[in-house]
Amino acid sequence: METVKHVQQMKLLLDLIEWAFRDRDDVFASGNITIDFSPKQLRRQDFRSPDVFVVLGAAQRPRNSWVVWQEGGKFPDVIVELLSSSTREKDLGPKKDIYQDVFKTPEYYAFDPETEELFGFELVEGRYRKRTPDASGRLWSKALGHHFGIEQGLLRLYTREGLPVPTGMERGLRAEAAERQLTQLGLAVPATG
């Protein structure tokens, strides 16, 4: 990772994706692990390590890497790269080409945490077509069924209705507020230890 902001952004996206798909056991999301894709099925010959990727129709189990030939030939459905001045050219050039030509990943997003630029690409007839954000500046992900958008300098997920998917901190604060309200009404259940 390039900066602390990159690490925070990667963790945030993974948390939001995990929460958005909490009711499904066939969505694998990870970040910064290798995707091994060598046609000779040799690890470490041909690989990439996207900042965040999502594979639909895949078991949620621990993996140290995504090995395409051990996963039934399945590549990611969505990839997100976090740009920096030192990675921007590669992420929007050679990496994007590999995701398009080799991985054939249906959706590719690139976000620069420093400049807050968001790029979206959709695979159409084998080529990435640059997507245009909607009126609110968000990009719809068909694969995820959510929007990508920027809030307070961070890339976030939004529901179909435009509501932000809550972060772990936001979920915790809401739970605490609900518990306080129940306590004030005398309806809280005492904690057991």
PyMOL commands that set and color helices and strands:
alter all, ss='L'
color gray80, all
select helices_A, chain A and resi 4-20+68-70+88-91+94-103+168-184
alter helices_A, ss='H'
color red, helices_A
select strands_A, chain A and resi 27-30+35-36+47-48+52-56+66-67+78-82+107-112+117-124+127-130+139-141+146-151+154-158
alter strands_A, ss='S'
color yellow, strands_A
deselect
rebuild
show_as cartoon
